[in-house]
Every structure is written in structure tokens, then in C-alpha cells.
Amino acid sequence: MLKSIRTAEIILSALPYIQKFRDEIFVIKYGGAAQIDEKLKNNFARDIVLLQLVGIKAVIVHGGGKKINSFLERLNLKSEFIDGLRVTDKDAMEVVEMTLSGLINKEITSLLNKHGARAIGISGKDDNMLKAKSLDDGKYGFVGEITDVNENVILTIINDGLIPVIAPIAIGSEYETYNINADLCASAIASKLKARKVIFLSDIKGVLDKDEKLISKLNETSINELKNNGAISGGMIPKIDACLECIKSGVGAAHIIDGKIPHSLLLEIFTDEGIGSVIK
């Protein structure tokens, strides 16, 4: 009996958040270990189903870095990173697109549907949803910078009661294909949708200081200080920049959470203390 009462109390503690976030759009960047470990993958799918059932409109943008690396190695294609971004030549671009749009996207969609969600997988190239140009005049090869998001494509899917699962592939003015950093892609989509939240699942606890202690709340000033002292560097830079762009564009909050923690999404959204870092 006591266990049942405790369970009821836990459920009721989430009620204020369910009421607050019902009918709101949450953009979720799905990547890291949560996208690889079988148990975490299933936990993530169940979390998304629960969000859908309580009225939260989830939009999923996924990465796939580790699987892309694996395919590039098998094809003897080198993989290079500059400023935390993958340098993508023409051959690598074909592998990136096949892996993201053809393999990973459909795996995620199938898993969500298996657990009872209604999900549909799409690429940013579908209906010209994501338009892009070359980032830094081709410094990173076929890595693009999003110039426009056709939010009507996403809203149509949402309004049909479906969960869009988006591969971060975009199309250029000459119909060339661009690889988009998944963090920046999620940021651009959240900004255009004016989402209530954008949540980045990663392999770290959140934003850490130089002593590797979690910082629960941040703003632009504190982020600049962390960049200057080197606490934020490498692959964390585009993730943080993505968060800041969201906030400046009207997104309510940006969260970075540890996807290795079971049900990390639910813990961040439906508890007072959360588990990661929030930027406002």
C-alpha cells in the first residue's frame, strides 16, 4: 500500500508541469549514447510516447555521428573535425545522407511506432523543409548553415497528431545537399516554431565549470565567461551557440541533459530540480 501511495504522489508531482506544457512544442535533439544503447533507446521511445499522451508536441531532430564514423571507416574515407563540426567532402556527404536519412531516421521512427507513438521520419530535403548555404565559404566542405525553415511542413505533421523525426540534411539554392550539425538544426527549427523548449540529449551532465561541476542555470553573460576561461570548448561550442540562438529567437528555454541517465527527458521536464543545465 505504501508503495502504491508513493507512486501516486510521484505522478501527482508532475501534474503542474503537465498542465503548464500541454499543447506546447518541444524540440528534442536526440543523439549520443541514448541513440546507441538498446535500453536507453527504448527508454527514450517510451518517454516520447508519454510526452505525446500528456499533450506535449515533440519534434525530434537526430544526429548519428558514431554510426557515420563507422560507415566512413568501412569505406576508407577519412573523418576530420574543425571547431567541433564534421568536414564533409562529396563522397562523405553521400555516406552522411544515406546513414542519417536512410538508416538512422527510419530506425528511430520504427522504434517510436513500436512503443505506441505515431511518428513519421523525414529529411530536411523533403518539401524543401530545410534550406541552407555553405558554411564559412566551404571551409567545412558540404557542411551547411540553415537559411530558412519551412515550418508549415512540420506544423502539418504535428497537427495531424504525428511526431516528426527529422534528419539534419538540407538543400541549397542549386539543389545541392548539405550536412547540418544536428544541434544547430534543432536550434533553427525550435526558433522558427517558437518552441516552448529545446532539449539537447548529450553524453555529459550538462554545462560544466572548470572544476567539472554541473552548472544548473546559465545566461549569455555566464556562457561568455565560460568560453573565455576554456570551460566551454570543442564540440560543446556549437551546442552552446545553438542554445543561445534559440533564446534570442524567442524559444522559452534551452536544456542540455545527460542522455545516459534513464528517462532523462522526464526527469528534466517533470521535476522541480531537473538533472541538467538550462539556459534562459
ZAMARGU-4260 file (C-alpha; in steps of 0.2 Angstrom, whole numbers, plus 5000, padded with zeros to 4 digits):
<rodrens>
0) 5000/5000/5000 | 5014/5012/5005 | 5022/5009/4988 | 5006/5012/4979 | 5003/5029/4988
5) 5021/5034/4984 | 5018/5030/4966 | 5003/5041/4966 | 5012/5055/4974 | 5026/5054/4961
10) 5013/5055/4947 | 5004/5070/4955 | 5020/5079/4957 | 5021/5080/4938 | 5004/5087/4937
15) 5008/5106/4937 | 5021/5103/4923 | 5008/5093/4913 | 4996/5107/4914 | 5009/5120/4910
20) 5016/5112/4895 | 5001/5104/4887 | 4999/5109/4868 | 5017/5116/4869 | 5030/5112/4856
25) 5046/5104/4862 | 5061/5102/4850 | 5072/5087/4856 | 5089/5084/4849 | 5092/5066/4850
30) 5110/5059/4850 | 5124/5052/4860 | 5123/5036/4870 | 5104/5037/4871 | 5104/5034/4852
35) 5115/5018/4853 | 5112/5009/4870 | 5097/4997/4867 | 5090/5000/4884 | 5092/5019/4883
40) 5084/5019/4866 | 5069/5010/4872 | 5068/5022/4887 | 5069/5037/4876 | 5055/5030/4865
45) 5044/5027/4880 | 5047/5045/4886 | 5042/5052/4869 | 5026/5042/4870 | 5022/5049/4887
50) 5025/5066/4881 | 5013/5064/4867 | 5000/5056/4878 | 5000/5071/4890 | 4998/5083/4876
55) 5016/5089/4873 | 5020/5091/4854 | 5038/5083/4852 | 5048/5087/4837 | 5064/5076/4836
60) 5080/5081/4827 | 5093/5067/4827 | 5111/5065/4825 | 5121/5050/4821 | 5140/5054/4822
65) 5146/5037/4829 | 5137/5027/4815 | 5143/5039/4802 | 5161/5037/4808 | 5159/5018/4807
70) 5152/5019/4789 | 5166/5031/4784 | 5179/5020/4791 | 5172/5004/4782 | 5173/5014/4766
75) 5191/5020/4770 | 5185/5038/4770 | 5194/5050/4782 | 5184/5059/4795 | 5190/5076/4801
80) 5183/5089/4813 | 5186/5108/4814 | 5178/5118/4828 | 5168/5103/4833 | 5160/5101/4815
85) 5162/5087/4803 | 5172/5092/4787 | 5161/5084/4773 | 5168/5081/4756 | 5157/5075/4741
90) 5160/5056/4745 | 5157/5058/4763 | 5141/5068/4760 | 5134/5053/4751 | 5138/5042/4766
95) 5131/5055/4779 | 5115/5057/4769 | 5112/5038/4767 | 5116/5035/4786 | 5106/5049/4793
100) 5091/5049/4781 | 5090/5031/4775 | 5096/5021/4791 | 5095/5031/4807 | 5080/5041/4804
105) 5069/5025/4800 | 5076/5016/4815 | 5071/5029/4826 | 5054/5031/4818 | 5051/5012/4819
110) 5056/5011/4837 | 5044/5025/4842 | 5030/5017/4832 | 5034/5000/4841 | 5031/5009/4858
115) 5014/5016/4853 | 5019/5033/4846 | 5013/5040/4829 | 5029/5045/4821 | 5035/5049/4803
120) 5053/5051/4798 | 5058/5065/4786 | 5073/5073/4779 | 5076/5092/4778 | 5076/5090/4759
125) 5058/5084/4759 | 5047/5098/4753 | 5062/5109/4754 | 5059/5110/4773 | 5077/5115/4777
130) 5086/5127/4765 | 5105/5130/4768 | 5120/5138/4761 | 5139/5133/4763 | 5145/5137/4780
135) 5160/5149/4780 | 5163/5149/4761 | 5166/5130/4761 | 5178/5129/4775 | 5169/5113/4781
140) 5165/5106/4763 | 5147/5101/4762 | 5143/5107/4779 | 5129/5120/4778 | 5121/5134/4788
145) 5102/5134/4788 | 5095/5149/4779 | 5076/5145/4780 | 5065/5133/4789 | 5048/5129/4781
150) 5039/5127/4797 | 5022/5123/4789 | 5029/5106/4784 | 5032/5102/4802 | 5016/5110/4809
155) 5006/5100/4796 | 5013/5084/4803 | 5011/5090/4821 | 4993/5095/4818 | 4989/5078/4811
160) 4994/5070/4828 | 5011/5064/4822 | 5028/5066/4829 | 5041/5072/4816 | 5058/5064/4816
165) 5070/5075/4806 | 5086/5070/4798 | 5098/5086/4798 | 5100/5086/4779 | 5096/5102/4770
170) 5096/5108/4752 | 5105/5123/4744 | 5099/5135/4731 | 5106/5124/4717 | 5098/5109/4725
175) 5115/5103/4732 | 5114/5093/4748 | 5121/5099/4764 | 5125/5091/4781 | 5119/5101/4795
180) 5126/5100/4813 | 5111/5092/4822 | 5112/5104/4837 | 5111/5119/4825 | 5097/5111/4815
185) 5087/5108/4831 | 5090/5126/4836 | 5085/5133/4819 | 5069/5123/4819 | 5065/5127/4838
190) 5067/5146/4833 | 5056/5145/4818 | 5042/5136/4828 | 5044/5147/4843 | 5045/5131/4853
195) 5042/5132/4872 | 5058/5122/4875 | 5073/5114/4865 | 5081/5100/4874 | 5098/5093/4869
200) 5102/5075/4874 | 5121/5073/4876 | 5134/5062/4884 | 5138/5074/4898 | 5129/5080/4913
205) 5126/5097/4906 | 5137/5113/4906 | 5152/5111/4917 | 5164/5123/4925 | 5182/5121/4925
210) 5181/5110/4940 | 5169/5099/4930 | 5154/5104/4942 | 5137/5105/4934 | 5130/5122/4932
215) 5111/5121/4933 | 5107/5139/4926 | 5115/5150/4914 | 5113/5165/4903 | 5123/5173/4889
220) 5135/5183/4901 | 5140/5167/4911 | 5142/5157/4895 | 5154/5170/4888 | 5164/5169/4904
225) 5165/5150/4902 | 5171/5152/4884 | 5184/5164/4889 | 5191/5153/4903 | 5191/5137/4892
230) 5177/5128/4901 | 5167/5128/4885 | 5177/5122/4870 | 5177/5110/4856 | 5161/5101/4851
235) 5152/5110/4866 | 5154/5126/4857 | 5141/5123/4843 | 5129/5116/4856 | 5130/5131/4867
240) 5129/5143/4852 | 5113/5134/4846 | 5106/5136/4864 | 5109/5155/4863 | 5102/5157/4846
245) 5086/5149/4852 | 5084/5160/4867 | 5087/5176/4856 | 5074/5170/4844 | 5060/5168/4857
250) 5062/5150/4862 | 5057/5149/4881 | 5072/5139/4887 | 5086/5128/4881 | 5091/5112/4891
255) 5107/5101/4890 | 5104/5085/4898 | 5114/5068/4900 | 5105/5055/4889 | 5114/5041/4898
260) 5103/5044/4913 | 5087/5033/4911 | 5072/5043/4907 | 5082/5059/4907 | 5069/5068/4897
265) 5055/5065/4910 | 5067/5070/4925 | 5071/5086/4917 | 5054/5091/4911 | 5043/5085/4926
270) 5053/5088/4941 | 5057/5104/4951 | 5076/5101/4951 | 5079/5094/4934 | 5095/5085/4930
275) 5105/5096/4918 | 5108/5114/4913 | 5095/5126/4907 | 5099/5142/4898 | 5087/5157/4898
</rodrens>
